[in-house]
Amino acid sequence: MTLIEQAHEMGKQAFLNGKKCIPCQDKNVMTLIGTMGGDDFRATSTVLSAWHEGWHQANLAAPVTQC
């Protein structure tokens, strides 16, 4: 699994675990960025974008509940 795929899955899991759409509060994705060195802006941006995409896809796929 690539870093991008890992980040995407982490975003999905964050949504399913009730986390807000704030990747910097997800210690797993921040650890992933840390393993990349954290100095490559493009790579970091790509990982964060993949996390957001995973979170939003999971959100859109979730059933809608009424209050």
ROVO-434561 format. One record per residue: residue in one letter; chain; x, y, z of N, C-alpha, C, O in turn. Coordinates in steps of 0.02 Angstrom, whole numbers. Example, Ala and Ser with C-alpha at 12.3 -4.5 7.8 and 13.67 -1.06 7.14 Angstrom:
BEGIN
(A A (660 -284 390) (615 -225 390) (660 -165 390) (712 -166 423))
(S A (642 -112 354) (684 -53 357) (645 2 394) (670 57 402))
This chain:
BEGIN
(M A (43 -59 0) (0 0 0) (45 62 0) (93 67 39))
(T A (30 109 -44) (70 170 -48) (53 217 10) (4 207 46))
(L A (95 268 19) (81 318 71) (15 353 59) (-22 368 106))
(I A (0 365 -4) (-63 399 -21) (-122 355 -3) (-171 379 26))
(E A (-118 291 -19) (-172 244 -2) (-179 238 74) (-235 234 100))
(Q A (-123 238 109) (-125 234 182) (-160 296 211) (-203 290 255))
(A A (-141 354 186) (-172 416 210) (-247 417 195) (-286 439 237))
(H A (-265 394 136) (-336 392 117) (-375 348 165) (-429 366 188))
(E A (-347 290 180) (-380 243 226) (-383 273 297) (-433 263 332))
(M A (-331 309 317) (-331 341 383) (-387 393 388) (-418 400 440))
(G A (-399 429 333) (-453 477 332) (-521 444 340) (-564 467 377))
(K A (-530 387 305) (-592 349 312) (-602 326 384) (-656 333 413))
(Q A (-549 298 411) (-553 272 480) (-567 328 530) (-604 318 578))
(A A (-537 386 518) (-549 442 563) (-623 460 563) (-652 471 617))
(F A (-654 462 504) (-726 477 502) (-765 424 539) (-809 439 579))
(L A (-750 360 524) (-787 306 555) (-778 304 631) (-821 279 666))
(N A (-722 331 655) (-710 334 727) (-737 398 758) (-724 412 817))
(G A (-774 438 719) (-805 498 746) (-759 558 752) (-775 606 788))
(K A (-702 556 718) (-655 613 721) (-678 668 674) (-711 655 624))
(K A (-660 729 691) (-675 786 648) (-628 785 588) (-577 751 589))
(C A (-645 824 538) (-604 826 477) (-545 873 487) (-539 925 454))
(I A (-501 854 533) (-442 893 550) (-383 845 552) (-369 815 604))
(P A (-348 836 496) (-296 785 494) (-239 796 543) (-207 747 565))
(C A (-225 858 561) (-169 869 609) (-186 843 678) (-142 837 721))
(Q A (-250 828 691) (-269 798 755) (-269 722 752) (-283 688 802))
(D A (-253 694 694) (-249 621 685) (-175 601 693) (-134 613 649))
(K A (-160 572 750) (-90 556 764) (-61 506 714) (-1 506 702))
(N A (-104 464 684) (-79 416 636) (-53 449 572) (0 431 548))
(V A (-91 497 546) (-69 531 485) (-9 576 500) (35 585 457))
(M A (-7 605 559) (51 646 576) (114 604 584) (169 626 567))
(T A (107 543 609) (163 497 613) (185 478 543) (245 474 530))
(L A (137 466 499) (154 450 429) (194 506 397) (243 493 363))
(I A (173 567 408) (209 625 380) (279 628 411) (327 645 377))
(G A (284 614 475) (349 614 508) (397 563 479) (457 576 476))
(T A (371 506 457) (415 455 427) (442 477 360) (492 452 336))
(M A (407 526 328) (430 552 264) (482 606 274) (511 630 225))
(G A (494 626 335) (541 680 348) (506 746 362) (532 788 399))
(G A (447 756 333) (408 816 346) (433 879 312) (403 932 321))
(D A (489 874 274) (517 934 242) (494 943 170) (504 996 140))
(D A (464 891 141) (443 894 72) (370 919 70) (324 881 84))
(F A (361 982 52) (295 1013 53) (246 977 8) (189 965 27))
(R A (268 959 -53) (223 927 -100) (199 859 -75) (140 843 -80))
(A A (245 820 -47) (227 754 -21) (180 761 38) (131 725 43))
(T A (194 808 83) (152 820 141) (82 842 119) (32 818 145))
(S A (80 887 72) (16 912 46) (-24 856 14) (-85 853 22))
(T A (9 812 -23) (-24 756 -56) (-53 708 -4) (-109 684 -13))
(V A (-16 694 48) (-39 649 101) (-100 680 136) (-150 646 148))
(L A (-96 744 153) (-153 777 186) (-214 779 141) (-271 770 165))
(S A (-204 790 77) (-260 790 29) (-292 720 25) (-354 714 22))
(A A (-251 669 25) (-277 600 23) (-317 585 86) (-370 553 83))
(W A (-293 608 144) (-329 598 207) (-397 632 203) (-448 602 220))
(H A (-398 695 180) (-461 732 173) (-509 696 126) (-568 690 140))
(E A (-483 673 70) (-525 637 22) (-556 575 53) (-616 562 44))
(G A (-517 537 90) (-542 478 124) (-596 495 174) (-647 462 178))
(W A (-584 548 213) (-633 569 264) (-699 589 231) (-752 567 252))
(H A (-694 630 178) (-755 655 146) (-791 599 108) (-853 599 107))
(Q A (-756 553 78) (-789 497 45) (-828 454 95) (-884 433 82))
(A A (-797 442 153) (-831 404 205) (-893 443 230) (-945 413 244))
(N A (-887 507 236) (-942 549 259) (-1000 546 209) (-1058 539 228))
(L A (-984 550 144) (-1037 548 93) (-1070 479 89) (-1129 474 73))
(A A (-1032 427 104) (-1058 358 100) (-1098 339 162) (-1136 290 160))
(A A (-1091 376 216) (-1125 359 279) (-1200 371 273) (-1222 417 239))
(P A (-1239 328 306) (-1311 339 305) (-1330 404 341) (-1297 424 389))
(V A (-1382 435 316) (-1406 497 346) (-1455 479 401) (-1502 441 391))
(T A (-1444 509 460) (-1491 497 515) (-1529 562 527) (-1503 617 518))
(Q A (-1591 554 549) (-1632 612 563) (-1630 625 638) (-1627 579 678))
(C A (-1633 689 655) (-1633 709 726) (-1702 700 755) (-1712 714 814))
